[in-house]
Amino acid sequence: MKRKQTEMRIEIFKLLWCKIRFWQSLRDVSDSDLADDLGVGVRTLKDYDQCAKNITLEKLDNFLFLNQMTLTDLLELK
């Protein structure tokens, strides 16, 4: 069934980035430490804040591995 264009949806890259930033705030992790976990520079974090569509699965996987999390763990953060 095709969705109506008026329905709102959150793109997966936005959802993942919001969850990562939420995790960061819960753990009181600095931007530089988060950037290290993702394998990017601090400036890239700011770019992701504007539009996270360039975050790769590799970066997400590195983040999850270094923090001993699964994708499910990240998505279930509340």
C-alpha positions in Angstrom: 0.0 0.0 0.0 1.4 3.4 -1.0 1.6 6.0 1.7 0.0 9.4 1.4 2.5 12.2 0.9 1.0 14.1 3.7 2.1 11.5 6.2 5.2 12.5 8.2 8.1 10.2 8.4 11.5 10.5 10.0 14.3 9.3 7.7 16.4 6.6 9.1 19.6 8.7 9.1 17.9 11.4 11.1 16.5 8.9 13.6 19.9 7.3 14.0 21.7 10.6 14.5 19.1 11.8 17.0 19.6 8.5 19.0 23.4 8.9 18.9 23.2 12.5 20.2 20.7 11.4 22.8 23.0 8.6 23.9 25.8 11.2 24.1 23.8 13.5 26.4 22.8 10.6 28.6 26.5 9.5 29.0 27.9 13.0 29.2 30.3 12.2 26.3 32.2 15.1 24.8 31.9 16.0 21.1 35.6 15.1 20.6 35.1 11.6 22.2 32.0 11.0 20.1 33.9 12.1 17.0 36.6 9.6 17.8 34.1 6.8 18.3 32.6 7.6 14.8 36.0 8.1 13.2 35.3 11.7 12.1 36.2 15.2 13.1 34.3 17.4 15.5 33.3 19.6 12.6 31.7 16.6 10.9 29.4 16.2 13.9 28.2 19.7 13.4 27.6 18.9 9.7 25.6 15.8 10.8 23.5 18.0 13.1 22.5 19.9 9.9 22.0 16.8 7.8 23.0 13.4 8.8 22.5 11.7 5.4 26.2 11.2 4.9 26.7 9.1 8.0 27.8 5.7 6.8 27.0 2.2 8.1 30.7 1.8 8.8 30.7 4.8 11.1 27.5 3.5 12.8 29.0 0.1 13.2 32.3 1.4 14.7 30.2 3.5 17.2 28.2 0.5 18.2 31.2 -1.8 18.5 33.3 0.6 20.6 30.3 1.2 22.9 29.4 -2.5 23.1 25.9 -1.8 21.8 23.6 -3.3 19.2 21.5 -1.4 16.8 18.5 -2.5 18.8 20.0 -1.1 22.0 20.5 2.3 20.2 17.0 2.4 18.7 15.4 1.5 22.1 17.0 4.3 24.0 14.3 6.4 25.8 
